[in-house]
Amino acid sequence: MRAICHKFLFKLYPISTGVKVSRNCFIRNIMSESNPSRGFDNPRQATKKVLARLQHEGDGALVRRGIGRSELKSLDPFLMLDDFSVTPPAGFPDHPHRGFETVTYMLQGGITHQDFAGHKGTIHAGDVQWMTAGRGIVHSEMPAGEGTQKGLQLWINLSSIDKMIEPRYQELLSEDIKYAEKDGAEVRIIAGESMGVKSPVYTRTPTMYLDFTLIPGAQVHQEIPDSWNAFVYIIEGAGIFGSSDSAPVSAHHVLVLGSGNGLSVWNTTAEALRFVLIAGQPLNEPVVQYGPFVMNTQAEISQTIEDYQHCKNGFEMAKYWRSR
């Protein structure tokens, strides 16, 4: 009988499935528009509003989960969005992933990452780690200093042809993230393009990730590829999204955007508005998720559980590795 290298410690998660349709493999260029007078002939409107409520995750960490909750289980290709807050000794100790990517964007403080392949590093406020888990990784994410550390973590699904690739990392320091500004609207371009400035980050699942700050009275108009799913998460302040006669929406809300070619935003308050606009090309593939494992079929999930428990098929190094 084979030795078990890990007890399956994380709790049972519900299985979610999707319906498979053909995938459109045509990748459109991400364009931007910053001219307030232009507007859009088919503007995107908010079709759903979800409040990201506080809940406990990891080991004593607090998260506001905007995607991956009962009100919004997923938004193809996005599986989860957490606005996390951790204070030592809380954190996210050793845990596995397979079949998707994690994007960690620090807002305050820092997080130290370690994994079983020997990678170790700390990202601080404004830095990004884009991790492709692929066929398997076991890692930890723990606060890098005293006090409260805050950030956003986004889970992006991988297509069936990419789920078993080797893990890889892209780390982008704050000073290397592209930046643009016009008429009181500033944007940090983590992935994609805005105001004519393009990020160098390669995204295996085509993705736009923009961090906007609008001073009082400012507005911005951002194009989004027509076929992509998109959402907004409001970090600070309140703003009007979609059409100028809409009611302002406050911090910690996710807004799912309907079809159209762009988003208009106005800050009519006396405080700064900060939000992320995230969009991606849908994979249109079935999704079966069991906690930190995301595959296309229940058989693949069962195989993943066996691989993790017996340290094989991508999890070999988990047999003896523990984070420090």
JOKA-V746133 format. One record per backbone hydrogen bond with DSSP energy under -0.5 kcal/mol. NH is the residue of the N-H (numbers start at 1). CO is the residue of the C=O. E is the energy in kcal/mol with one decimal. If there is no record, write none. Layout:
nh=NH co=CO e=E
nh=NH co=CO e=E
This chain:
nh=5 co=3 e=-0.6
nh=5 co=309 e=-2.5
nh=6 co=309 e=-1.1
nh=9 co=7 e=-1.6
nh=21 co=284 e=-1.5
nh=25 co=23 e=-0.8
nh=27 co=25 e=-0.6
nh=28 co=26 e=-0.6
nh=31 co=29 e=-0.6
nh=33 co=221 e=-0.6
nh=36 co=34 e=-0.7
nh=38 co=35 e=-1.6
nh=39 co=35 e=-0.7
nh=43 co=40 e=-0.6
nh=44 co=262 e=-3.2
nh=47 co=45 e=-0.5
nh=47 co=256 e=-3.0
nh=48 co=256 e=-1.1
nh=50 co=254 e=-2.6
nh=52 co=50 e=-0.5
nh=52 co=252 e=-3.1
nh=53 co=51 e=-1.1
nh=55 co=63 e=-2.2
nh=57 co=61 e=-2.2
nh=59 co=91 e=-3.2
nh=60 co=58 e=-0.7
nh=61 co=57 e=-1.6
nh=62 co=85 e=-2.4
nh=63 co=55 e=-2.8
nh=64 co=83 e=-2.1
nh=65 co=53 e=-1.2
nh=65 co=63 e=-0.7
nh=66 co=64 e=-0.7
nh=66 co=81 e=-2.3
nh=67 co=81 e=-1.0
nh=68 co=72 e=-3.1
nh=69 co=72 e=-1.3
nh=72 co=69 e=-1.0
nh=75 co=78 e=-2.7
nh=78 co=75 e=-3.1
nh=79 co=155 e=-2.6
nh=80 co=155 e=-1.0
nh=81 co=67 e=-1.9
nh=82 co=153 e=-2.7
nh=83 co=64 e=-2.2
nh=84 co=82 e=-0.8
nh=84 co=151 e=-2.2
nh=85 co=62 e=-2.9
nh=86 co=149 e=-2.5
nh=88 co=147 e=-0.7
nh=90 co=87 e=-2.2
nh=91 co=59 e=-1.4
nh=92 co=141 e=-2.5
nh=95 co=139 e=-2.2
nh=97 co=137 e=-2.0
nh=98 co=292 e=-1.5
nh=99 co=134 e=-2.6
nh=99 co=163 e=-0.6
nh=101 co=156 e=-3.0
nh=102 co=131 e=-2.7
nh=103 co=154 e=-2.6
nh=104 co=102 e=-0.5
nh=104 co=129 e=-2.7
nh=105 co=103 e=-0.6
nh=105 co=152 e=-2.9
nh=106 co=104 e=-0.5
nh=106 co=127 e=-2.0
nh=107 co=150 e=-2.5
nh=108 co=150 e=-2.2
nh=111 co=123 e=-2.2
nh=112 co=142 e=-3.4
nh=113 co=111 e=-0.5
nh=113 co=121 e=-3.3
nh=114 co=140 e=-1.6
nh=115 co=119 e=-1.8
nh=116 co=138 e=-2.0
nh=118 co=115 e=-1.7
nh=121 co=113 e=-2.1
nh=123 co=111 e=-2.3
nh=125 co=109 e=-1.1
nh=126 co=106 e=-3.0
nh=127 co=124 e=-2.9
nh=128 co=172 e=-2.6
nh=129 co=104 e=-2.3
nh=130 co=170 e=-3.5
nh=131 co=102 e=-3.1
nh=131 co=129 e=-0.7
nh=132 co=130 e=-0.5
nh=132 co=168 e=-2.8
nh=133 co=100 e=-1.9
nh=133 co=131 e=-0.8
nh=134 co=100 e=-0.8
nh=135 co=165 e=-3.0
nh=136 co=133 e=-1.9
nh=137 co=97 e=-1.6
nh=139 co=95 e=-2.5
nh=140 co=114 e=-2.4
nh=141 co=92 e=-2.9
nh=142 co=112 e=-2.2
nh=143 co=90 e=-0.7
nh=144 co=110 e=-2.3
nh=149 co=86 e=-3.1
nh=150 co=108 e=-2.3
nh=151 co=84 e=-1.7
nh=152 co=105 e=-2.7
nh=153 co=82 e=-2.7
nh=154 co=103 e=-2.4
nh=155 co=80 e=-2.7
nh=156 co=101 e=-2.5
nh=156 co=154 e=-0.5
nh=157 co=77 e=-3.4
nh=158 co=99 e=-1.3
nh=162 co=159 e=-1.7
nh=163 co=159 e=-1.0
nh=165 co=162 e=-1.6
nh=168 co=132 e=-1.6
nh=170 co=130 e=-1.7
nh=172 co=128 e=-2.7
nh=173 co=171 e=-0.5
nh=176 co=173 e=-1.5
nh=177 co=173 e=-0.6
nh=177 co=174 e=-1.3
nh=178 co=189 e=-0.6
nh=180 co=187 e=-2.1
nh=182 co=185 e=-2.4
nh=185 co=182 e=-1.8
nh=186 co=184 e=-0.5
nh=186 co=213 e=-2.9
nh=187 co=180 e=-2.6
nh=188 co=211 e=-2.5
nh=189 co=178 e=-2.4
nh=189 co=187 e=-0.5
nh=190 co=188 e=-1.1
nh=190 co=209 e=-1.5
nh=191 co=209 e=-1.9
nh=194 co=197 e=-2.4
nh=197 co=194 e=-2.4
nh=199 co=192 e=-2.9
nh=204 co=202 e=-0.5
nh=206 co=204 e=-0.7
nh=208 co=279 e=-3.3
nh=209 co=191 e=-2.6
nh=210 co=277 e=-2.4
nh=211 co=188 e=-2.4
nh=212 co=210 e=-0.6
nh=212 co=275 e=-2.9
nh=213 co=186 e=-2.4
nh=214 co=273 e=-2.9
nh=215 co=184 e=-2.2
nh=217 co=267 e=-2.4
nh=218 co=215 e=-2.3
nh=220 co=265 e=-2.2
nh=222 co=263 e=-2.8
nh=224 co=261 e=-1.8
nh=228 co=225 e=-1.8
nh=229 co=280 e=-2.0
nh=230 co=257 e=-0.6
nh=231 co=278 e=-2.6
nh=232 co=255 e=-2.1
nh=233 co=276 e=-2.2
nh=234 co=253 e=-2.0
nh=235 co=233 e=-0.6
nh=235 co=274 e=-2.1
nh=236 co=274 e=-1.9
nh=239 co=249 e=-2.0
nh=240 co=266 e=-2.8
nh=241 co=239 e=-0.5
nh=242 co=264 e=-2.8
nh=243 co=241 e=-0.8
nh=246 co=243 e=-2.2
nh=249 co=239 e=-2.9
nh=251 co=237 e=-0.8
nh=252 co=234 e=-3.1
nh=253 co=250 e=-0.8
nh=254 co=50 e=-3.2
nh=255 co=232 e=-2.6
nh=256 co=48 e=-2.4
nh=256 co=254 e=-0.5
nh=257 co=230 e=-2.4
nh=258 co=45 e=-3.3
nh=261 co=42 e=-2.1
nh=262 co=42 e=-0.6
nh=263 co=222 e=-2.9
nh=265 co=220 e=-2.5
nh=266 co=240 e=-2.3
nh=267 co=218 e=-2.7
nh=268 co=266 e=-0.7
nh=273 co=214 e=-2.6
nh=274 co=236 e=-2.5
nh=275 co=212 e=-2.1
nh=276 co=233 e=-2.5
nh=277 co=210 e=-2.5
nh=278 co=231 e=-2.6
nh=278 co=276 e=-0.5
nh=279 co=208 e=-2.1
nh=280 co=229 e=-2.4
nh=281 co=206 e=-2.2
nh=288 co=295 e=-2.8
nh=289 co=16 e=-0.6
nh=290 co=293 e=-2.8
nh=293 co=290 e=-1.6
nh=294 co=98 e=-2.3
nh=295 co=288 e=-2.8
nh=301 co=297 e=-1.6
nh=302 co=298 e=-2.5
nh=303 co=299 e=-2.1
nh=304 co=300 e=-2.3
nh=305 co=301 e=-2.6
nh=306 co=302 e=-2.0
nh=307 co=303 e=-2.8
nh=308 co=304 e=-2.6
nh=309 co=305 e=-2.6
nh=310 co=306 e=-2.2
nh=311 co=308 e=-0.8
nh=312 co=307 e=-2.1
nh=315 co=312 e=-1.0
nh=318 co=315 e=-1.6
nh=319 co=316 e=-1.5
nh=320 co=317 e=-0.6
nh=321 co=317 e=-1.0
